[in-house]
Amino acid sequence: MSQQSEKNNHYLLNYWKPENSSFWENKGKHIARRNLWISVACLLLAFCVWMLFSAVAVNLNKVGFNFTTDQLFMLTALPSLSGAILRVPYSFMVPIFGGRKWTVLSTVILIIPCIWLGIAVQNSATPYWVFITIALLCGFAGANFASSMGNISFFFPKAKQGSALGINGGLGNLGVSVMQMVAPAVIFLPMFTFLGVHGVTQEDGSTLSLANAAWIWAPLLLIATLAAFFGMNDIASSKASIASQLPVLKQPHLWLLSLLYLATFGSFIGFSAGFAMLSKTQFPDVNILHLAFFGPLIGALARSAGGVVSDKLGGVRVTLVNFIFMALFSALIFLTLPGSGSGNFTAFYLVFMGLFLTAGLGSGSTFQMIAVIFRQITIYKVKLHGGTEEQAQKEAVTDTAAALGFISAIGAVGGFFIPKAFGTSLAMTGSPVGAMKVFLVFYIVCVLVTWLVYGRRQKHVKS
């Protein structure tokens, strides 16, 4: 974009100083909040698309398909795999293209997998590879998280970043729960009969129109795209090349914090993707689709709370206590499963709600740790080499946004690993116990890492 066109672009913010209290109170916070709430809407819908298969896969065999349990678990896992991979390039996009432009593009393209999935489920002869392709395309929705969080981090002062990122991420995560509430309700309604969708008659006499679960999001995505186009802004000072963002990969804290985020957000998205299928295999008499939404709802709301609480109490402290509870809930799961425990669905469900709660809370607290720690590291490094305060602050914003993107990519791998681990464990042993043992050990390792690296070094790395 030329200098002249930049001057004529009223969506471009050439002056943006959120750390300046006068600017923030008089002008900055109003613009930042508008961008935040549009971002939340777009991200919420992206999470709806990302986790579509967690609701669709459970019903595929009911409309004429004949996929194995392991194949269905794979379909719920694949969007997280492609989403995790795509988060890496997505984390570069906002500094290159601008937050507004990228939000518009990354939101509107999600209409493609929604429409395709709606068409595919209407023909029981649709091959499995087509569903694999659509599942991978749904991963583009998951990648939006990296660019969305990086974009919002540019708008808010450091004192409010934990809360802002918690709201954006937490309410965005709420899309999982929204989808799992909406999908079971709309698949029995004659919503798209004017498009030739007539559904499949079930044993109880009801008609299951699985295409509704996918097509319902298309018009909403279009509305969100228009809101982003007309209501969001690009920040001129957030521009950065790929080369300027790569040095964060050399920072050891990037990989340690990625481990912690994998355990928190990875658990949230992984359990969200696989919980309905897991419950169906362990308690086939329970209609889990009417209950599955509650876990992601708790986790999403807890994420917002995790960011706010961490701003007040410190991300390290909140994260450490949180991991202890995650390990505890993981251990309790063994007592609720059929075969190895009591086989009590109520106990199983309540313990899993505890896992969703702590996974969401930890997602917020670890993200707050990332923002604070990388800001401190970068400012110290720039000043050590003789840089000014303004240079340090600008580079800190860029490094923090890049780190958030990279770490969010690694965290999303949990969305693939957890459902796949459940599917593999069930295929090999007939029980999910093997998978849960791996998760328990992982959470214990994260307790140790949080305490030994960050809990005992708060004088050096504050959060």
C-alpha positions in Angstrom: 0.0 0.0 0.0 1.4 3.4 -1.0 1.8 6.3 1.5 -1.0 8.2 -0.2 -3.4 5.3 -0.1 -2.5 4.8 3.6 -3.5 8.4 4.3 -6.8 7.9 2.5 -7.6 4.7 4.3 -9.7 5.6 7.3 -9.6 2.0 8.5 -5.8 2.4 9.1 -4.6 3.7 12.5 -1.4 5.6 11.8 -1.1 6.7 15.4 -1.6 4.0 18.1 -0.2 4.5 21.6 -2.2 2.3 24.0 0.4 2.8 26.8 -0.3 6.5 26.7 -3.0 6.9 29.4 -4.4 10.1 27.9 -4.7 8.6 24.4 -6.1 5.4 25.8 -8.9 7.0 27.9 -9.9 9.6 25.3 -9.8 7.5 22.1 -7.9 4.3 22.2 -10.1 2.1 24.5 -13.2 2.8 22.4 -11.5 1.7 19.2 -9.9 -1.3 20.9 -13.2 -2.5 22.4 -15.0 -2.3 19.0 -12.3 -4.3 17.4 -12.3 -6.8 20.3 -16.0 -7.5 20.1 -16.0 -8.0 16.3 -13.0 -10.2 16.7 -14.9 -12.3 19.4 -17.8 -12.8 17.0 -15.6 -13.9 14.1 -13.5 -16.2 16.4 -16.6 -17.7 18.0 -17.9 -18.7 14.6 -14.5 -20.0 13.6 -14.5 -22.3 16.6 -18.0 -23.5 15.6 -16.7 -24.5 12.2 -13.5 -26.0 13.7 -15.4 -28.4 15.9 -18.2 -29.2 13.5 -17.1 -32.9 13.2 -17.4 -33.4 17.0 -21.2 -33.2 16.5 -21.4 -34.5 12.9 -19.3 -37.6 13.3 -21.5 -39.0 16.0 -24.4 -39.0 13.6 -22.8 -40.0 10.3 -23.7 -43.7 10.7 -27.3 -42.7 11.5 -27.8 -41.2 8.0 -26.5 -44.2 6.1 -22.7 -44.3 6.4 -20.8 -47.3 7.8 -17.6 -45.9 9.3 -15.7 -47.6 12.2 -15.3 -46.0 15.6 -11.6 -45.3 14.9 -12.5 -43.6 11.6 -15.0 -41.4 13.3 -12.5 -40.4 16.0 -10.1 -39.6 13.2 -12.6 -37.2 11.6 -13.0 -35.4 15.0 -9.2 -35.2 15.3 -8.1 -34.0 11.8 -9.4 -30.4 12.0 -7.2 -29.9 15.0 -4.2 -31.3 13.2 -4.5 -29.0 10.2 -5.5 -26.1 12.4 -2.3 -26.6 14.5 -0.1 -26.6 11.3 -1.9 -23.6 9.8 -1.5 -21.6 13.0 2.2 -21.2 12.2 1.7 -19.2 8.9 -1.4 -17.5 10.3 0.6 -16.1 13.2 2.6 -14.1 10.6 -0.4 -12.7 8.7 -1.6 -9.8 10.9 1.8 -7.9 10.9 2.0 -8.5 7.1 -1.5 -7.8 5.9 -3.2 -6.0 8.8 -5.7 -7.3 11.4 -8.8 -6.1 9.6 -7.9 -7.4 6.1 -6.9 -10.8 7.5 -9.9 -11.2 9.7 -12.2 -10.5 6.7 -10.4 -13.1 4.5 -9.9 -15.8 7.1 -13.6 -15.6 8.1 -15.2 -15.6 4.7 -13.2 -18.7 3.5 -14.8 -20.8 6.2 -18.1 -20.8 4.3 -16.4 -23.3 1.9 -16.1 -26.4 4.2 -19.6 -25.6 5.7 -21.3 -25.7 2.3 -19.3 -28.8 1.2 -20.0 -30.8 4.4 -23.7 -30.0 4.0 -23.6 -31.5 0.5 -21.5 -34.5 1.4 -23.7 -35.8 4.3 -26.7 -35.9 2.0 -25.2 -38.7 -0.1 -24.3 -42.0 1.8 -22.1 -43.0 -1.1 -19.7 -40.1 -0.3 -16.3 -41.7 0.2 -14.4 -41.4 3.5 -11.6 -39.4 1.8 -14.0 -36.6 1.0 -14.8 -36.3 4.7 -11.1 -36.3 5.5 -10.6 -33.4 3.1 -13.5 -31.4 4.6 -12.2 -32.1 8.1 -8.8 -30.8 7.1 -10.4 -27.7 5.6 -12.2 -27.1 8.9 -8.8 -26.7 10.3 -8.5 -23.3 8.7 -11.1 -22.2 11.2 -8.8 -23.3 14.1 -5.9 -21.4 12.6 -7.9 -18.2 13.0 -7.1 -18.2 16.7 -3.4 -17.5 16.2 -4.0 -14.4 14.0 -7.0 -13.2 16.1 -5.1 -13.3 19.4 -2.0 -11.7 17.9 -4.2 -9.0 16.4 -5.9 -8.1 19.7 -2.6 -8.0 21.5 -1.7 -5.0 19.4 -4.8 -3.0 20.5 -4.5 -3.1 24.3 -1.9 -1.8 26.9 0.1 -4.5 28.7 -1.9 -4.0 31.9 -5.1 -5.0 30.2 -3.7 -7.7 27.8 -4.5 -10.6 30.1 -8.2 -9.6 30.3 -8.5 -8.7 26.6 -6.9 -11.9 25.4 -8.9 -13.8 27.9 -12.2 -12.3 26.6 -11.2 -12.8 23.0 -9.9 -16.4 23.5 -12.5 -17.4 26.1 -15.6 -16.1 24.3 -14.1 -17.4 21.0 -13.7 -20.8 22.6 -17.4 -20.5 23.4 -18.0 -21.4 19.8 -17.4 -25.0 20.6 -20.2 -25.1 23.1 -22.5 -23.0 20.9 -22.0 -25.4 18.0 -22.6 -28.4 20.3 -25.8 -26.8 21.5 -27.1 -25.6 18.1 -26.2 -28.7 16.0 -28.3 -31.2 17.9 -31.2 -28.8 17.8 -31.2 -27.9 14.2 -30.6 -31.3 12.7 -34.2 -32.3 13.4 -35.7 -29.1 11.9 -36.9 -28.6 8.3 -34.6 -25.6 7.8 -33.3 -26.1 4.3 -36.1 -28.1 2.6 -36.2 -25.2 0.0 -32.7 -26.3 -1.0 -33.7 -30.0 -1.4 -32.7 -31.2 2.1 -35.2 -33.8 3.2 -33.2 -35.8 5.8 -33.2 -39.4 6.8 -36.0 -41.0 8.8 -34.8 -42.5 12.1 -36.1 -45.5 14.1 -38.1 -43.3 16.4 -39.9 -41.7 13.4 -37.9 -38.4 13.5 -36.1 -37.0 10.5 -32.4 -36.3 10.8 -31.2 -33.5 8.4 -27.4 -33.5 9.2 -26.7 -30.9 6.5 -28.3 -28.3 8.8 -25.4 -28.6 11.3 -23.0 -27.4 8.6 -25.1 -24.9 6.6 -26.5 -23.0 9.6 -23.1 -21.3 9.9 -22.7 -20.0 6.4 -25.0 -16.9 6.6 -23.6 -16.1 10.1 -20.1 -16.2 8.7 -21.1 -13.8 5.9 -22.5 -11.3 8.4 -19.4 -11.5 10.6 -17.2 -10.9 7.5 -19.2 -7.8 6.7 -18.9 -6.6 10.4 -15.1 -7.1 10.2 -14.8 -5.3 6.9 -16.7 -2.2 8.0 -16.0 -2.2 11.8 -12.4 -3.2 12.3 -9.0 -1.4 11.9 -5.5 -2.1 10.8 -2.6 -0.7 13.0 0.2 0.8 11.0 2.8 0.3 13.8 2.0 -3.5 13.9 3.5 -4.0 10.5 6.4 -6.5 10.6 8.1 -8.9 8.2 8.4 -12.6 8.7 12.1 -12.3 9.3 11.5 -9.9 12.2 9.2 -12.4 13.9 11.4 -15.5 13.5 13.9 -14.7 16.3 11.4 -15.7 19.0 11.9 -19.3 17.9 15.4 -19.2 19.5 13.9 -18.4 22.9 13.8 -21.4 25.2 10.8 -20.0 27.0 8.8 -20.3 23.7 9.1 -24.1 23.9 8.5 -24.5 27.6 5.4 -22.3 27.5 4.3 -24.3 24.4 4.4 -27.4 26.6 2.2 -25.8 29.2 -0.3 -24.4 26.6 -0.5 -27.8 25.0 -1.6 -29.2 28.3 -4.2 -26.6 28.9 -5.7 -25.4 25.6 -4.7 -28.7 23.9 -6.8 -30.5 26.5 -9.7 -28.1 26.1 -9.9 -28.5 22.4 -9.0 -32.2 22.4 -11.7 -33.1 25.0 -14.2 -30.9 23.2 -13.5 -32.8 20.0 -13.5 -36.3 21.5 -15.8 -36.2 24.6 -19.0 -37.0 22.7 -17.5 -40.0 20.9 -15.8 -41.2 24.1 -19.0 -41.0 26.1 -20.9 -42.9 23.4 -18.4 -45.8 23.5 -18.4 -46.0 27.3 -22.1 -45.2 28.0 -24.0 -46.1 24.8 -27.4 -45.8 26.6 -26.9 -42.1 27.3 -27.8 -39.5 24.7 -24.7 -37.5 25.1 -25.4 -34.9 22.4 -27.8 -33.1 24.7 -25.1 -32.9 27.4 -21.8 -32.5 25.5 -22.0 -28.8 25.1 -21.8 -28.1 28.8 -18.1 -29.0 29.1 -16.8 -26.6 26.3 -19.2 -23.9 27.8 -17.5 -24.2 31.2 -14.1 -24.3 29.7 -14.7 -21.2 27.5 -16.1 -19.1 30.3 -13.2 -20.3 32.6 -10.7 -19.1 30.0 -12.0 -15.6 30.2 -11.9 -15.8 34.0 -8.4 -17.2 33.9 -7.0 -14.2 32.1 -8.7 -11.7 34.5 -7.6 -13.7 37.7 -4.1 -14.0 36.4 -3.8 -10.2 35.9 -4.5 -9.9 39.6 -2.8 -12.9 41.2 -0.1 -13.8 38.6 -0.2 -16.3 35.8 2.4 -18.6 37.3 0.5 -19.0 40.6 -2.8 -19.7 38.8 -1.3 -22.1 36.3 0.5 -24.1 39.0 -2.6 -24.7 41.1 -4.6 -25.4 38.0 -2.2 -28.2 36.8 -2.5 -29.8 40.2 -6.2 -30.0 39.8 -5.9 -31.3 36.2 -3.8 -34.1 37.4 -6.3 -34.9 40.2 -9.3 -35.0 37.9 -7.4 -37.2 35.5 -6.7 -39.7 38.3 -10.4 -39.6 39.3 -11.5 -40.5 35.8 -10.2 -44.1 36.3 -12.7 -44.6 39.1 -15.7 -43.7 36.9 -15.1 -45.8 33.7 -16.8 -49.2 33.0 -14.5 -52.1 33.6 -11.8 -50.3 35.6 -14.1 -48.4 37.9 -17.7 -48.0 38.9 -19.0 -47.4 35.4 -21.1 -44.5 36.8 -22.0 -42.0 34.1 -22.9 -39.2 36.5 -19.5 -39.4 38.2 -17.8 -39.7 34.8 -19.6 -36.6 33.5 -18.9 -34.5 36.6 -15.2 -35.4 36.7 -14.9 -34.5 33.0 -16.6 -31.2 33.7 -13.8 -30.6 36.2 -11.3 -31.3 33.5 -13.0 -28.8 31.1 -13.1 -26.2 33.9 -9.3 -26.5 34.6 -8.3 -26.8 31.0 -10.2 -23.6 30.2 -8.9 -21.7 33.3 -5.3 -22.8 32.5 -5.6 -21.7 28.9 -6.3 -18.2 30.1 -3.6 -18.2 32.8 -0.8 -19.7 30.5 -1.7 -17.1 27.8 -1.3 -14.4 30.3 2.1 -15.8 31.3 3.2 -15.8 27.6 2.3 -12.2 27.1 4.0 -11.0 30.3 7.1 -13.1 30.0 7.9 -12.3 26.4 7.3 -8.6 26.9 9.8 -8.6 29.7 12.3 -10.7 27.9 12.2 -8.5 24.8 12.4 -5.2 26.6 15.3 -6.4 28.7 17.1 -7.6 25.5 16.6 -4.4 23.5 17.7 -2.1 26.4 20.7 -4.3 27.1 21.9 -3.5 23.5 21.3 0.2 23.9 17.8 0.5 22.4 15.4 3.2 23.5 12.2 2.6 25.5 10.1 3.2 22.4 12.1 0.6 20.4 11.8 -1.8 23.3 8.1 -1.4 23.5 7.5 -1.8 19.8 9.7 -4.9 19.5 8.1 -6.4 22.6 4.6 -6.1 21.0 5.8 -7.8 17.8 7.7 -10.6 19.6 4.7 -11.2 21.9 2.3 -11.4 19.0 4.6 -13.9 17.2 5.1 -16.0 20.4 1.4 -16.1 20.9 0.9 -17.4 17.4 3.6 -20.0 17.6 2.5 -21.3 21.0 -1.1 -21.4 20.0 -0.1 -23.6 17.1 1.6 -26.1 19.3 -1.3 -26.0 21.8 -3.8 -27.0 19.1 -2.0 -30.3 18.5 -3.8 -31.5 21.6 -7.0 -31.4 19.6 -5.6 -34.1 17.3 -3.7 -36.1 19.8 -6.5 -36.6 22.4 -9.3 -37.9 20.2 -6.7 -40.0 18.3 -5.3 -41.4 21.6 -8.8 -42.3 22.7 -9.5 -44.0 19.3 -6.2 -45.9 19.4 -6.6 -47.0 23.0 -10.1 -48.3 22.4 -9.0 -50.1 19.2 -6.1 -51.8 21.0 -7.5 -52.5 24.4 -11.3 -51.8 24.3 -10.8 -49.1 26.9 -9.6 -45.5 27.1 -7.6 -46.1 30.2 -4.3 -46.2 28.3 -4.9 -42.8 26.9 -5.9 -41.3 30.3 -2.7 -42.7 31.9 -0.6 -40.7 29.3 -2.6 -37.5 30.0 -2.1 -37.9 33.8 1.6 -38.3 33.5 1.8 -35.3 31.2 -0.1 -33.1 33.6 2.2 -34.1 36.4 5.2 -33.1 34.2 3.6 -29.7 33.7 3.2 -29.2 37.4 6.9 -29.8 37.8 7.9 -27.5 34.9 5.7 -24.7 36.1 7.1 -24.8 39.6 10.8 -25.5 38.8 11.1 -23.0 35.9 8.7 -20.2 36.7 7.4 -20.7 40.3 10.9 -20.5 41.8 12.2 -17.8 39.5 9.6 -15.1 39.8 12.3 -12.6 40.7 13.7 -13.2 37.2 10.6 -13.9 35.2 7.6 -12.2 36.8 4.0 -12.8 35.8 
